[in-house]
Amino acid sequence: MKYLLLVLTVAAFVAAGCNQNKAPEQTELNQAQPRSLESVQPYTPRYRGADEVAPAPDAPKPQPVLPKYINYTVQRGDTFWSIAQRTLGQGNRWKEIEQANPGVTASSLKAGQVVKIPSR
């Protein structure tokens, strides 16, 4: 019985709310008058005059040219592998150092000798 009374009460409130015939409130937007096309101004950019041309973008700066080789002074105990590990980051690139220095072999490396190291 309680549930029936509750359902009937809710139905009565819903029905009463649906029967209200109120018109929506008028706002300033709804009351605004349409403008004629003559009163509309054409778009003009604010950052420059209409007769000015936009500046050309900056040309890209050329990248600095890296030298093909850098000089390395051989230290006591150095090998092509250790030089490649220290200067190129990978010891297995020792062949590049050997090719850049014709006439220099692993057995002929001496402390104080200057060898060319290819650029990374």
C-alpha positions in Angstrom: 0.0 0.0 0.0 2.9 2.4 0.8 4.4 1.8 -2.5 1.2 2.4 -4.4 0.7 5.7 -2.5 4.3 6.7 -3.4 3.9 5.8 -7.1 0.7 7.8 -7.3 2.3 10.8 -5.6 5.2 10.8 -8.0 2.9 10.4 -11.0 0.8 13.4 -9.8 3.9 15.6 -9.5 5.2 14.6 -12.9 1.8 15.2 -14.5 1.5 18.6 -12.8 5.0 19.6 -14.0 4.2 18.6 -17.6 1.0 20.7 -17.7 2.7 24.0 -17.1 2.6 26.1 -20.3 5.2 28.7 -19.5 6.9 30.4 -22.4 10.7 30.6 -22.3 12.1 33.8 -21.0 13.2 36.3 -23.7 16.9 37.2 -23.5 18.8 40.0 -25.1 20.0 37.6 -27.8 16.4 36.6 -28.7 15.4 40.3 -28.9 18.3 41.5 -31.0 17.4 43.0 -34.3 19.2 41.6 -37.4 21.8 44.0 -38.9 22.0 44.9 -42.5 25.1 43.9 -44.6 25.9 47.6 -45.2 26.8 48.0 -41.5 29.3 45.1 -41.5 32.9 46.1 -41.9 35.4 44.0 -43.8 38.1 42.2 -41.9 41.4 44.1 -41.7 44.4 42.6 -39.9 45.5 44.6 -36.8 49.2 43.8 -37.0 49.9 45.5 -40.3 48.2 47.7 -42.9 46.1 46.2 -45.6 48.6 47.3 -48.3 51.7 45.8 -46.5 53.0 42.4 -47.4 54.0 39.9 -44.7 57.8 39.6 -44.2 59.5 36.6 -45.7 60.4 33.9 -43.2 64.1 33.7 -42.2 66.2 31.5 -44.4 67.5 28.4 -42.7 71.0 28.8 -41.3 73.5 26.5 -42.9 74.7 23.7 -40.7 78.4 24.0 -39.7 80.6 21.7 -41.8 82.4 19.2 -39.5 86.0 18.4 -40.4 86.5 15.0 -41.9 89.1 14.1 -39.4 90.3 15.2 -35.9 93.9 14.7 -34.7 94.6 12.4 -31.8 97.9 12.0 -30.0 98.6 8.3 -29.2 99.0 7.6 -25.4 101.1 4.8 -24.0 99.3 1.5 -24.2 96.8 2.7 -26.9 95.6 0.3 -29.6 93.3 1.1 -32.5 90.5 -0.6 -30.5 91.0 1.6 -27.4 91.4 4.7 -29.5 88.1 3.9 -31.3 86.4 3.2 -28.0 87.5 6.5 -26.5 87.0 8.8 -29.5 84.2 7.1 -31.6 82.3 5.4 -28.8 82.7 1.9 -30.2 85.9 -0.2 -30.3 84.7 -2.2 -33.3 85.1 1.0 -35.4 89.0 0.6 -35.2 89.1 -0.2 -38.9 88.0 3.3 -39.8 91.0 4.7 -37.9 93.3 2.3 -39.6 91.9 3.2 -43.1 92.3 7.0 -42.3 96.0 6.5 -41.5 97.6 4.6 -44.4 101.0 3.2 -43.5 100.2 3.1 -39.8 99.6 -0.4 -38.4 98.6 -1.5 -34.9 102.1 -2.7 -34.2 103.7 0.6 -35.3 101.6 2.8 -32.9 103.9 4.7 -30.6 103.1 7.1 -27.7 103.2 10.7 -28.9 102.3 9.8 -32.5 99.5 11.8 -34.1 96.8 9.9 -36.0 93.7 11.0 -37.8 90.3 10.0 -36.3 87.2 10.2 -38.7 84.4 12.4 -37.6 81.5 10.7 -35.9 
